[in-house]
Amino acid sequence: MIEVMIVAALVIWSAIVVFKKVFPKTANSVFMQLSSFCAKQGWFTLAKWLKPAMVSGCGGSCGCSANEEPVQKRTEVQAVKWK
């Protein structure tokens, strides 16, 4: 019985993660509606937990960072030259 509950929790969690990755705008609207419903019911901690994070950066899901710090470049490994 415990194993079934653990597998079910993992499947549900995975489905939520995939839903957020594949449909980010729809997921944000769904979680915002769930958050506002929970706030109306008085469940403020759950509402805060469900509320989606504000989009920062360009908002296009392109992977650009929100902060202005430059990304450090990795140094390339160079081959040893034997004389």
PyMOL commands that set and color helices and strands:
alter all, ss='L'
color gray80, all
select helices_A, chain A and resi 2-22+24-41+44-50
alter helices_A, ss='H'
color red, helices_A
deselect
rebuild
show_as cartoon
